[in-house]
Amino acid sequence: MSFVDTVGALASDDPAPLYMQLQKILRDAIVTRLLSPEAAIPPERDLADEFGVSRLTVRKAVDGLVEEGLITRRRGAGTFVAARVEKSFSKLSSFSEDMISRGRKPHSEWLNRSQGAVTPEESLSLGLSPGSLVYRFQRLRFADGQTMALEYSTIPGYCLPSLDSVGESLYAALQAAGQRPVRALQRLRAVAFGPEQAQLLGVRVGDPGLFIERRGFLADGRAAEFTHSWYRGDAYDVVAELNG
């Protein structure tokens, strides 16, 4: 059986760049354990031949998975599925990337998506002029079918071509538009869930949770994201690497 037969082929009708398609195929195969930990990944030349793409496309796809911690390169030995993956709190990543790095399968349920003029709070947080267009996305986030977080994001209009450009992943849409944040400021605090959050997350009112406020920025300093997230305290942990 060929490697493509194991993980699946590229879709001819997918408009996404080839490296992103290949990256998703490999990522899904790792998350669903089609490729087990420590499994060898074929050499770039073999992958290019099997998928019918250039070696540059393969290298770009694999480089991204190495950065996510899903794949490791070993000098003189080859490329392998990582045996153990961890999320560095110092690395800017989306919810989907975060869950995948923990070996879990992410999923989202849309609660609402809309567009309109920026509110005073959004204007202050994003540095936008009154009347500026923003897109708003409200989602319930899952990992392996378990409710994990409630997420409300506001994105400036200049970061996305349209409201409908966002599919499963907001960061993938921002990246496709060339407007993915390169840095962010995050504020975390412990909270007790109110009735609305508790009902959506499937927990009891008053149960402990983690509130995260994130402001993401583009390379030119403009704001790209203002997100409020409520994470279940019994299902999510934060890991930070500290250097002296």
N, C-alpha and C positions, 0 to 999 in steps of 0.2 A: 504494500500500500504506500502511495506517495505521500509526501508531507501535505500537499494540497488536499488530498482525499481525507486526511485526518482533521485539518483545521477549517477547510472550506475555501472556495475560490473567490476572487474579486467579482463584484457585481458589475456587469456591463452598463447598467442604467444608473449607477450611483454617481451623482455629480461631484462628490467630495474628491479632493486631491488623492492621487494614488497612494501616496505615503500614509495618509490618514486612514484610508481604507485598509491597507495592509496592517497598520498599527492596531486598528480595531479588531481585525481578525485574530491577530496574535494575542492581544489583550483578552479578548473573550475566551480564547482557547485556554489561557492560563487561569482565568477566574473560574471557569467551569470545569477545570481539571482535565480537559482534553490533553493538555500538556502538563505533566506532573512536575513537582519540584525536582530540580536537578536534571530535568530532561534536556538533552542537547538540542540546540537550534541549528539547523543546517547552515553551512557557510553562505555568505552573501551571494556568491556566484550561483550556487544551487537554488537559493530562494528566487533570485532574479529570473533564472531559467524556468522554474516551476510556475511562477506567477505571471511571467511574461512582461516584466518591468525592468527598468534599468537598475544597475547596482547602486547608483546614487539614491534612487527611491528606497531601496531596501535599507541602505545605511541610515537614511533619515528616519525611517520608521523604527528601526532598532535602537538608534540613538535616543529617541523619545522614551522608549520603554526602559532603557537603561537608566535614564534620569528619573523615571517613576519608581525605580527599584524593583521592577518585575523581572528584569533580565540582567545577568551579570556577564562580563567578559573576563576570561582568564587567559593571561598571556601564555601562548604556546599550547593552549588546550582547546580553546574555542569559546562559543557563546552558549549559555545555559539559562534555564528558568531558575530564578532565585529561590533558594530553599526557604528563606524567611524574609518577609518584607515589613518595613516599618515606615511610618510617616514622620519626617522631621518637621517639628512645629515651626522651624525657621524657613521652611520652603513654602512658597505661595502655590497653593493647589486648590482645585475645585472639590466639591463634595464627592463627585464621582471618582476623581483621581485619588482622593483620600481613602474612600472605601475599597477601591481596587488595590491600593497599596497595602491594605490590611487583609487582602485575600477574600474580600466579600463582594457580592454582586449588587451594584447600586440600581435603584429604580426610582422614578419620580411620578407623583400624581399631581396634575395641575389643579389648583384651586381657583386661580384667576389669572388673567393676563390682560393688560389694558395699556393705553397710552393717553397722554394728556399733558397739560401744563404743569411745570414743577411746583411743588408746594413750598411754603417758606422753610420748613425743616429740610427738605431735599435740596433746596437752593443753597442753604447754608452749608450743608454737608458736602455737596458736590461742586460748590463754587460756580453755580449757574446763574445767569440773569433771570429776573422774573419773566414768566411767559415762555421760557425755554421748553422744548419738547423732551419728555422722558418716557421710557417704557418701564412698566411695572410687571413683575413676575412673582406670583405666589405659588409655592409648591410644598407638598408633603414629601419628604425624602425617606427612602427605605433602603435597608441593607439586608440581603438574603430574605426579603419578604417581611422584615420586621420594621415597624415605624421607628425612625431614628431622629428626624429633625423636622422642624417647621421653618421654612425659609421665605423671606420677603426681600426681593431685590429691586432696586431702582437703577436703571441704566440711562445715561444721557443719550439723546437722540442721535448725536454724531458718532456713536459707537456701533450702531446696528443699522442695516439697510431698511429693516421693517420689523414690525411686531412679530410677524410669522416666520422670521428667519431663525428663530430659536426652536430647536427640537427637543431632544432628550437632555442635551447638555448646553447650558448657558455659556460656559467658558469655551466650548467648541465653536459656538456661533461667533463669539467675540474673536477667537483666533482666526476663524475663516474670514472675518471682516478686517483682519489686521489690527484689531483693537483690544487684544488681550492684556490685562493688567500685568505690569512687570514688578510692581511692589505694592504693599498694602499696609495699612495701619489697622490693628485689631484690638478691640477691648473686650475683655471677658469678665463675667461676674456670675455668681451663683444666684439662682432665682427659685421661687416657688411657683409652680404652674397655676395660672388662673383657669377659670371654667372653659374658655374657648380653646386655649392651647391644650389643656388636659383632654378634652373631648377628641380633638383632632389626632393627638398622639397616642390615645388609648391608655392614658394613665389617670391617676386620681388627682383631684384638685388638691393643691398643696404639696404634691410630690416634688422632690428637688430636681432641678435642671440646670443647664448651663446656657447663658445668654451670650452670644457673640455678635458684636457689631464690627463690620469690616468696611473700610473705605479703600478701594483699589485705584491705582493711578497708572497712566500710560507713561511711556518713556519721556514724553515731552512735558510731563508734570500735570497734565489735565486729569481730572477725575474720570474714572471709567465705571465705577461700581459703588453702590451704597447698599449694604445688605444687613438685615437683622435675621439672626438664626436662633432658634430655641432647640437645644439638644436634650434628649432624655438623659437624666443623670444616671440611670441604671443600665444604660446601653452604650455610653460613649465616654472615652477617657482621652485626656490630652497629655501628650508626651513631648517634653522639651529637652533638647540637648544643650547643655551649658558647658562653656569652655573657660578655663581660668587663665 
